[in-house]
Amino acid sequence: MKLYDLFDRKPPLFLAGAALALGVLVGGDAGARTLAEVKSLGAISMCANADALPYASKDPDRPGFQIELGRALAQGLGVPLNVEWILPRRRANVVNCDLLFDVVNDPAVHEGRLLLSHPYQKSGLALGLRSDAEPITDFKELKKGQKIGIMVGSMASMVLNKAGKSTSPYAFQTDMVEDLQKGELYGAAVSSATMSYYIRQHPDSGLRLVNAFDGVPQLTWEVAVGLRKSDAALLDAVNQVLEKLIADGTLTSIYAKYGVEHRLP
């Protein structure tokens, strides 16, 4: 299974967007660093997956928006960034990284595990449409017979099936998007970042992205930076840097490199 396929799962697997993208579990025993310790060490670290574009990768030309955001955040804090590459199914505390990106902004879920920054992006699922699809703004406008690809057992499948829409189940988002490109599907319910990046990489595809699930809380969420067992001082410093990166357009520019719209919560 592709790592970003894990984004389209129903709760309680929405523990952390970063963890889902990384294919790791967040939690446990080892504590990350406070602001004073980060300054003393002279660096801050983040967990990332080496092969999960558009989120992160080891490709120096296309590091992914999480890596670029991490670098900008570290620069704002006045320290270098260390990237700890995590393999699927490993726990973040194995390498004891400080930061996780794209964490679902739900303090109750992360209590005792992570401190959360202010949310910086509205994320979730979107509807990818083939080139000849009629323009719509909401999934409820889909007509009978317009087949939509969905992940097996996902919340999107429940929402669309309950609404009486035609669906086709898939195990992998990559297969779904390929069939959408071939015209075998009318649309596909996929993570907005994944669909946006595919369109960016295939400008002649004619595929379109519609934020058709904005009215469905289970399929849209805000994301934040997760600080692993840190302190209020580092959290405040991260929030201050994030506010500057949003205000000066840095976040918007980073997302734009990967075809992703920066949507403020």
C-alpha positions, 0 to 999 in steps of 0.5 A: 500500500502506498503511504499516502493511501492511509490518508483516506481512512475513517476514525480512529486512524486519524491520529495524526496527518503526519503519522498517516503520511509517514506510515508511523505511529506517534507516541511513546516513551522518549521525550523530544526537546524543549526550546532551551534544549533546541537552542543548546543543541543548535538544531531541531529535527522533524520526522519525514518519509523518504518517498511520499511526495508531495509530502516529503522525499529524499529528492533534493530537487523535489523534497516535498512541502513538509520538508520545505516547511520544516526548513523555513520553520527552522530558519525562523527559529534560528537553527538548522533542520535535521530530517529523521527519515522514518520507514513504514510502521516504525514509531516516531520515538525511535529516532526521537524527532521534535516535529511532525507536520500535517498533524490533524488539529484535534488536541483531545486526540493528541493529549499527552502525546503532542503539543499542537501549533496553530493550524496552518492549512485546511486539508482533507479529501477532494474530488478529482474529475476527468476532463469531460466532467460537468462543473460542480462544487459539491459532491451532492451534485453528482448524477446517477451513473457518474462512477466515483472511485473510493478507497475500500472501507473509507469514510468517503465510501460511506458518505457517497454511498449514503448519498446514493452516488455510484462508487467503485472501490479501490485498494490504492489511490494510485490505481484510482487516479490512473483509472480516472486519467484513462476515463474509466471513472467519472471522478475519484475521492482522493487526498487533495494534496495527492490529486493536486500534485498529480495534476501538477505533474500531468498538466495535459491530463485535463483532470480537475480538482474540486473541494466537493467535501468541504461541507463534510466534517469527517472528510475535511480537517485542519492541520498543525505542527505537532511537537513531541513532548516539548514545552510551551516556549518552543510552541510559542516560538513555532507559532510566531514563525508560522504566523510570519510564514503565512503573512509573507506568503512563504507557505503559499509559495511552498505549496504552489511548487507542488500544485497544492492550494494553500487554504487557511483554516 
